[in-house]
Amino acid sequence: MAHAIRIEETGKPEVMRWQEVTVGEPGPGEVRIRHDAVGLNFADTYFRTGLYPVPLPNGLGVEAAGVIEAVGDGVTHVGAGDRVTYTGSPLGAYSTERVMPADSLIKLPDAISCETAAAMTMRGLTAAYLLRRIHPLKRGDTVLLHAAAGGVGLIFAQWAKLLGITVIGTVSSEEKAAVAKAHGCAHTILYRHEDVARRVRELTDGKGVPVVFDSVGKDTVAASMASLQRRGLLVCFGTASGVPPLDAMQLAVHGSLFATRPALADYIADPAERDALATELFQHVASGRIDIRINQRYALPDAVTAHHDLEAGWTTGSSVFTV
């Protein structure tokens, strides 16, 4: 029998249940996939808590990699036996196997393992659109990145360094600072002990940065705005500490700032654009230019423990579930 993590109500990690499930045959436009590895992402906690509302009961998880076992009518870009990865709706990646739409699947090159893919598809594509689609960053620019030792942060910092972009990264501890620096951050700021905006000004000769990439949200938005140059861009791409209250007047007070709250789904909705970003990501990883650090592995039935660790800030780099 197939198994999956499912929820019947929203709340703390304990609402997740490991259950036997029935997986049928794929219909038109669908595939049945057997997972080899499943990604653990902070966004998963938003669905579990109800911050992102979904119908209940439901599965969890938006990212996994594995092997296609069967395809339905009309599926032409992938076939049985193909190794694939995916990120995005519908929920249900926390499972040993599932039937799902084929449109979101990305074929894996031989050089990328399923475990590596599950650890990086969502994070890597997020880093890709942040660096390649949000703002015309150029060699020599300096940016501020919050949560620099996280899964997105470590990929982003390495990729930015390849592009000649200097990254100032915020972290919560000296240990995480060392990890962030080892993966491309030129400077780190211990946000719990230092004045982030003042330190950014010191590191940029008083100018501030043109872009801040903020995945934390409520706890960091004030420091983010205070770190920006006049007419700078605040990119709020996550809400780990809650939804930030963005006051339009504060954008004016801090220098006619711009702000955006992007979602990965809108940057990979076009299959051609998704494939272009994925190809660039895969090439960097396959060549060793970007190292995907899997620092935590959990058995899929241990999802409760994994979510506790994630929300407590105990993880660094990427985390995966083994299947």
N, C-alpha and C positions, 0 to 999 in steps of 0.2 A: 504493500500500500504506500501511496505517496503521503507525505506529511507537510504541514505548513503551520506557521505562526499566524494566529488570527485573533481579532479583538471583537468583543460584543458590546463594549462600552469604552469610553475614553477615560484617561486618567494616568496614574503612575505606571511604571513598567510592569507591575504585577497584573495588569489587565490583559497582558499577552498570554495566549494559551497555545501549546503545542498539540496539534490535532491531526488525526488521520483525515485525509480528504480524497475524494474521488476525482480523477482527472480523465476526461473523456477524449474523444478524437477531435482534431482541429476541423473547424468549419471553413467556409470560404474566406480567404485572406488571413487565415490563422496558421500557427504552428504549435506543435507540442515540443517543449524543450526540457531536457534533463539538465538541471543545474550542477555545475562543478564547484562553484563558489558564488557567494552572495555578498554584496557590498553593505557596509554599515555606514549610514550617513546621518548627520544631525537632523536633516529634514524628516527622517523617519519619526523622530520624536514629536514633530509638529502634528503629524497625522494621528499619532497615538494619544496625544493630549487633547486633540480637538482644535488646536490653533488653526490647522487646515481642516475644515469640516469635510467629512466623507460619510456616505451612507453606511449604516451598521446593520449586521455584522460585516466585517471586511478583513482582508489580508493586510499585510504591511510590506514595505520595501519597494524601492523603485529601481534597483540596480542589481544585475547578476550576469553571469556568463556561463555558458555550457554548450551542449551539443543538441542540435535539432534531431528529433527522433521521427517526426512525421510532419507533413505539410498539407494544408488544405488546398482546395481549388483556387486558382488565380494567383498563387504565390510563385513568383519567378526569380526573384533576386537572391533567394537562399533555397537550399535543398537539404534533404535528410543527410545527416553526417557532417554538415557544416558546423564549425565552431563559431559562435557568435557572442556578442555582448549587447547590452542595452541599458538605457536609463530613461525613466519617465513613466507615465501612466500607461495602463492601469496598475494600481497597487497589487502586490502579490508576489514580489520577488523573494520574500522569506518563505521559501518552499523548496522541496526536493525536485519537483517538476511541476509544470503548469502548461495550460493552453493559453496563448496570448496572440494579439495582432502581430503580424509579421512586419508591418511598416517601420517599426522602431528599431529593428535589429540591424546591427552593424557586424559585418564579417570580420573575423580576426585574422591578421597575418600570422604565419607560422611562428614568427619570433616572439609573439605575445602570448603568454600562458593565460588560461582562464582565471587563475587566481589574481594575476597582475591586472587583468582587464576588470575584474570585479572591484579591485582596489582603486581603480583610476578612471573608469569611464565617466562617472558623474563629476568627480573632482577635476579630472583632466580637461573635460569639455568646458567646465566652468572656468578654469584657468585660461583656456583657449579663447573663449568669447570675451572675458574680461580684458585680456591683453590685446586681442586682435580685432575686436569689433566695437568696444565701448567708446574709446577715445583715441585719437591719432597720436599715440605715444611715439616718441622718437629716441634714438640713441642719445644718451646723456641726460635724459629726464630722470627725476627722482620722485618716487611715489611712496605713500604710506600704506602699509598693509597690516590690518589687525589680524590676530590669531595666526601669526606667521608660522607657528610650528604645527598647525593642523594639516589635515589631508590636502585641502586646496592650497593652503599657504606654502607648503613645501614644493608642490609642483609649480605654483605661480612664481616663487622666488627663483627657482632654477631656470625657468623659461625666460623670465625677465632678464636675468643675467646674460643669457644667450643673445638677447636683443639689445644689450648694452644699456639697460635700464637699472638704476640704483634703487634698491628696495630698503626702506626703513621698516622694520617689522616690530610689532608689539607682541609681547609674550608675558606669561604669568610667573615664570621662574627662571633661574640661572640655567637649569638643566635644559629647558625649552629654548632658551637663548642660544645655547651651544648647538642644539639641533638646527635651529633656523639659520645660524651663520654657516654651518656646514653645508647647507643646501642653497646658498646663494644670497642670503641677506647681508648687505654691507654693514648695517647697523641694527641693533636691537634696543628696545625700550621696555623696561619692566613696568608695565602699566599700573600695577598695584602700588608701586613705590616711587614712581617718577611722574612729573608733570609732562604728559605726552606732548601737548602743543608747544610748550616751552622748549623741550628737547628737540622737536622737529625744527623749530626756528633756529636753534643753535647749529644743527647739522646742515642747514640750508642757508647759512649766512643771513638769517632774518627773513628770507623770502617766503618760506612755506613751500608746499608742494602743489603741483597742478591737479593731482587726483589723489583721493583717499579711497581705498577699497575696504569697506567696513562690513564684516559679516557678523558682528557682535550685536549692534543695534542700540537699544536704549542706554546702556551703560557707557557707550563710547561716542555717541553722536555729537555731544558738545565738544569733546576734544578733537573730533574729526573736523568739524567746521572751523575750529580755531587754528587748525594746522594748514588750512588751505590758502593758496594765493588768491589775490583778487580775481574774481570770475573763475575760480576753480570748480572742480566737479566732485561731488560727494556721491559715491557709488555704494548704496546700501543693498548688498546682495545676500544678506542673511540677518537673522534676528535671534541669535543665541541667547541674548539677555532680555528679549522682548521687543515689541515693535517700537521704534523710535518716534517720539512726537516731533514732527518736522513743522516748525513755525516759519511761514514764508517771510515774516519780518526779520527773523534771525538770519535767513539767507541774505537779505539785503544788508543787515548790520555787519556781517562778516565779509562783505566785499562783493555783493551781487553774485552769490554762488549759484551754481546749478546743482540739482539733485536728481538721482534716478534710483528706482527700485526695480532692477531687472530680474527676470526669471529665465533660467536656462532653457525652459521649454520654448520660449519665443525666439531663441537664437539657434535652435536645432529643428525648428518646425519644417523648414525647407530641407528636404533630403540632400540636395546638392550642397548646401551650406554645411549641414551636419557632417557629411562625408568629407568635405574639405578640411574642416576643423579636426575630425578624427584622424584623417590621414597625416596631417602635420603632427598631431600628438603621437601617433603610433611610430612615426619616423624618428622622433626625438627619443622615445623610450627604447625602441629597438636598437638604436645606435649607441645607447648608453649616455646620451647627452642629458637626459632626464632620468633620474633614479626614482623608482616608485618604492617608497619605504613602507613595508607592511609591518607595523610594530605590534599589532594586536590581532590574534586569531581566536575565534570563539566557535564552539560547536553551535549549530543552528538552534537546537533546543535550549541553549543558554542565553537566549535573547534578553531575558530580564537582567541578567548580570551585565551584559554588554551595554544596555541602555543606561544602567546606573553608572557605569564607568564613563560613558560618553558625556552624560549630563554633569558629572562631577568634575570634568576637565582633566581626567587622569590619562587620557589617550594622547598620543602624538602620531603624526603621519596618518596613514590609512589603516583602517580596520576591516577585516573580512570575516564572514562566517564560512566555515568549512562544511561541506555537504557529504 
